[in-house]
Amino acid sequence: MKSFRKELWFEIPSQRGFVNITPKMQECLHESGIKEGLALVNISPMTTANVTVKFYDVNGNLSCVKTDTIPAMGVLSYWLPSLTCSP
């Protein structure tokens, strides 16, 4: 499985704010050459994120459920054929 890592820094003019990171993530994906998979990004500097990802087959049947924790400022990526999870 191919992997890619790049740190991104964002300047926010006030203590709190919203930043659309989608364009930067698209640039990273293009730069990496990765064509398939799912990346989840936690941009919080202090808290972890609990996520549940549900994968469905082409017929709409639930094929896999993956529950995970993303550390603060962390990224998790999945590629379905490499997952070991329960239906």
Buried (B, 14 or more C-beta within 10 A) or exposed (E): EEEEEEEEEEEEEEEEEEEEEEEBBEEBBEEBEBEEBEBBBBBEEEEEBEEEBEBEEEEEEEBBEBEEEBEEEBBBBBEBEEBEBEE
